[in-house]
Amino acid sequence: MKALIVDDEPPARARMASLLAEIGGVDVLGEAGDGRSAVEICERLAPDLVLLDIDMPLMGGLEAARHLAALDPAPAVIFCTAYDEHALAAFEANAVDYLVKPIRGERLRAALARAQRYSGAVVARVQSAVVMPVRRTHLCARVRGNLVMVPVVDIDYFAAEDKYVRVRHARGEVLVEESLKTLETEFDERFVRIHRNCLVAKNRVAGLERVGEERFLVLLSGSDERLEVSRRNLPALRKFVKGE
């Protein structure tokens, strides 16, 4: 079994590697100190198993598990954490396993045996069920076959186009296969709807520009781009711009 160890504390990673060496049968492909790095490494190395901490900087374990579930094949995930507050949700969703630190060798051995019984399809279903409530800090997209992770804080707007949503961000744009409605529900605190096919980051809205008698455009801070506002969304957007 090929495994990746993910923990923001080097001593914890070293202890896990030592435990795995004692148990045997596990080839440790590498280590990561945060969830984002873990997803990127898994995309390249395709481990069978990820031993994943939950509380980490940049991207936590629960969000990372959500992104890992979208990989093909999806790795099995065993959560390893100093806290047991997420255990109930994990087991209710039939998660592979959930270990509370300090981790004992016999408990880890049992978790590894359980992970071996899971196929990629089952793991993907389990992981997505566990982490769906988590609001993501990054979106994943495919660009010429490569995985690209876009920080949500860098996104200017979402624009629906056919079966995809175009994500305009600080370094360019990508396409994601998610509905605009789903994105609006997940990120309602950060984005405002200006049209049936467009959501704009609230902190990028610089004002409104009137064109002719009835047409209005959103001005984006730091950009010359203008985005169409629908009649339906204009009243709410006006209140937002005025700070009401």
Secondary structure as UniProt FT lines:
FT   STRAND          2..6
FT   HELIX           10..23
FT   STRAND          27..32
FT   HELIX           35..45
FT   STRAND          49..52
FT   HELIX           61..68
FT   TURN            69..70
FT   STRAND          76..81
FT   TURN            85..86
FT   HELIX           87..92
FT   TURN            93..94
FT   STRAND          97..100
FT   HELIX           105..116
FT   HELIX           120..131
FT   TURN            132..133
FT   STRAND          138..143
FT   TURN            144..145
FT   STRAND          146..151
FT   HELIX           152..154
FT   STRAND          155..161
FT   TURN            162..163
FT   STRAND          164..169
FT   TURN            170..171
FT   STRAND          172..176
FT   HELIX           180..186
FT   TURN            187..190
FT   STRAND          191..195
FT   TURN            196..197
FT   STRAND          198..201
FT   HELIX           202..204
FT   STRAND          205..211
FT   TURN            212..214
FT   STRAND          215..220
FT   TURN            221..222
FT   STRAND          226..229
FT   TURN            231..233
FT   HELIX           234..242
//
